[in-house]
C-alpha cells in the first residue's frame, strides 16, 4: 500500500501518466472522425422530432388544450424532482444556453441540474481524501480543507463551463459555413422558391459543410410552418446561434416579412457582410498567432536549439579537460 501511494505521488510517475493521457487523447482525436459515421442523419432525426412537437403544439392550441410538455424519466429526473433542484439551483438562462449548445428538451436540463448537485460534492470528498490521505503537500489541516472547498466551487461551475464550450464550438462551426448558406439561400429565393422551401433546400445541401447549421436551418423551416408568428422563427434562429451576423440576417428577414421588401437584395447584402466578417476573424487569428507561439517556442524549441549548438562544444571541452 505504501509503495502504491509513493508511486502515485511520484513526479516521474505523474508525468508518465500525463504523457500517456495526452497520447491517448491525440490518437482518439485523429481516429474519432473516421469512426464517427454519418451524423447528419441523426441530427435530421432530432429535427423531425422537434417538428412533430411543434405540430402537436399547434393542434393542441387549435383544440384549446394545454401545451405539450416534454417529460424525461430516469434516475436523474427523480433526484432533481425530489430535491426540487430546479428551484434551489435555478438558472434563468439555462434553457437558452442549452439550446445554443444544441441540447433540447427536458433531459439535458435535468442532467445539468443533477451534475451541478453531484459534481461539487464528489470533488469535495475526492479533495479531502487526496489532501488528507494521499499527499498533504505540507499544508495545515485548515488549508487542506480550504483547497477541498475550492475544488467544490470548481465542481459547481464545471457544468456551466462545459455547456459554454460546446456552444462556442457549435457557433464557430455555424459561422464557418453561414456565408455560403446565405449565397445558396439567395439563389433559391431568386429562383422563385418560398422562404420555407429555400431554408429546407439549403439545410439539405449545407449538411456536408456544417451539420450544426443544417440542423438550425431545418428547425427554422419547421418553426416557419407551425409557429403562429413567422417572426418568432427568425428570432429563435438568432437566439439559438447567438452571433451578431445571424441576428442581423434575422432582423433583415423580419423587416422583409413585415414591410414586403424583396428578400434578394437583403440576402445579398447580408451574405457580403458575413463573408467580410469571416475574413476579418481569420485575419485576427492570423495576427495573434505570433504572440501565441512565443511561449511554445521558448519551452520546446529553445532548449533543443541550445543542446544542438552548445552540445558539441561541451563534449569537446570535457574531452580536453580529461
Secondary structure, 3 states (H helix, E strand, C coil): CHHHHHHHHCHHHHHHHHHHHHHHHHHHHHHHHHHCCCCHHHHHHHHHHHHHHHHHHHHHHHHCCCCCCCCCCCHHHHHHHHHCHHHHCCCCCHHHHHHHCCCCCHHHHHHHHHHHHHHHHHHHHHHHHHHHHHCCCCCCHHHHHHHHHHHHHHHHHHHHHHHHHHHHHHHHHHHHHHHHHHHHHHHHHHCCCCHHHHHHHHHHHHCCCCHHHHHHHHHHHHHHHHCCCHHHHHHHHHHHHCCHHHHHHHHHHHHHHHHCCCHHHHHHHHHHHHHHHHHHHHHHHHHHHHHHHHHHHHHHHHHHHHHHHHHHHHHHHHHHHC
